[in-house]
Structure formats: C-alpha cells, structure tokens
Amino acid sequence: MMKTINLALLALTAAVFVGCDKDKATIEDNKEATKNAIDHRKEAVDAAATEAKKQTDVNASIDKAKIEANKEITQAQLDADKKKADAQAKVEKAKVDAEKK
C-alpha cells in the first residue's frame, strides 16, 4: 500500500514537473517569437530609413541640378539682354549721327 502511495505521489510530482516544464517552454517560445518579431521590425525600420536617405540624396541632387540649370538660363538671358542693350544703343547712336548730317 505504501509503495502504491509513493508511486502515485511520484507520478503526480512528475506530472506537475512536466506541466511546469511545458509552461516554461511555452513562455520561452513566446519570448523568442516576440524578440524575433522586434528584430524584424527593427530591420524594416533600418531599411526604410536607408531608402528614405537615398531618396533624399536623389531629391537633393535633382534640386541642385534644377538650381544650376535655372542659374544658367538666367545668366544666358542676362547676356542676351546685355547684347540687346548694346545693339539698341548702337541704333540710337546711329540715329543721332544720321540726324546731324
């Protein structure tokens, strides 16, 4: 009878430990899954930031090129305006010279 009780108690204790081990294993699995999910989110954030930086660099290059192009267009227009002013002055001087004669 004592053997049976000891055996039953041993079986019950083993069942409790097995149950605890399963609970602990589940908790550990959940912890690892959470950490993996966080790591994946961190990687996604890093990738998004890297892509955003690249796009910002591209946009900055485009903006710089537009600024340079506008500068060249404006300078060309100003050069043309100078030539026009020179030509107009020549015409007016020629008129004055013609009127004197």
C-alpha positions in Angstrom: 0.0 0.0 0.0 2.8 2.4 0.9 4.5 1.5 -2.4 1.4 2.4 -4.2 1.1 5.7 -2.4 4.7 6.5 -3.0 4.4 5.5 -6.7 1.2 7.6 -7.1 2.9 10.6 -5.4 5.9 10.2 -7.6 3.7 10.0 -10.7 1.8 13.1 -9.5 5.0 15.0 -8.9 6.4 14.0 -12.3 3.2 15.2 -13.9 3.4 18.6 -12.2 7.1 19.0 -13.2 6.2 18.0 -16.8 3.4 20.5 -16.8 5.7 23.2 -15.4 8.3 22.4 -18.0 5.7 22.7 -20.8 4.6 26.1 -19.4 8.2 27.3 -19.1 8.9 26.1 -22.7 5.8 27.9 -23.9 6.9 31.1 -22.2 10.4 30.7 -23.6 9.0 30.1 -27.1 6.7 33.2 -26.8 9.7 35.3 -25.6 11.8 34.2 -28.6 9.0 34.8 -31.0 8.5 38.3 -29.6 12.2 39.1 -29.8 12.3 37.8 -33.4 9.3 40.0 -34.3 11.0 43.0 -32.8 14.2 42.3 -34.6 12.3 42.0 -37.9 10.6 45.3 -37.2 14.0 46.9 -36.4 15.4 45.6 -39.7 12.4 47.0 -41.5 12.8 50.4 -39.9 16.5 50.4 -40.8 15.7 49.5 -44.4 13.1 52.2 -44.6 15.4 54.8 -43.1 18.2 53.8 -45.6 15.8 54.1 -48.5 14.5 57.4 -47.3 18.1 58.7 -47.0 18.8 57.5 -50.6 15.7 59.2 -51.9 16.6 62.4 -50.0 20.0 62.3 -51.7 18.4 61.8 -55.1 16.0 64.7 -54.5 18.8 66.9 -53.3 20.8 66.1 -56.5 17.8 66.9 -58.6 17.1 70.1 -56.8 20.8 71.2 -57.2 20.7 70.4 -60.9 17.5 72.5 -61.3 19.1 75.4 -59.4 22.2 75.2 -61.6 20.0 75.0 -64.8 18.0 78.0 -63.7 21.1 79.9 -62.9 22.5 79.2 -66.4 19.2 80.1 -68.1 19.1 83.4 -66.1 22.7 84.2 -67.0 22.1 83.4 -70.6 19.0 85.7 -70.6 21.0 88.5 -68.9 23.8 88.1 -71.5 21.2 88.3 -74.2 19.7 91.4 -72.6 23.2 93.0 -72.5 23.7 92.3 -76.2 20.3 93.8 -76.9 21.1 96.9 -74.9 24.4 97.3 -76.8 22.6 96.8 -80.1 19.9 99.3 -79.1 22.5 101.8 -78.1 24.2 101.4 -81.4 21.0 102.0 -83.2 20.2 105.1 -81.2 23.7 106.5 -81.7 23.4 105.8 -85.5 20.1 107.8 -85.5 21.8 110.7 -83.7 24.6 110.6 -86.2 22.2 110.4 -89.1 20.2 113.4 -87.8 23.3 115.5 -87.5 24.1 115.0 -91.2 
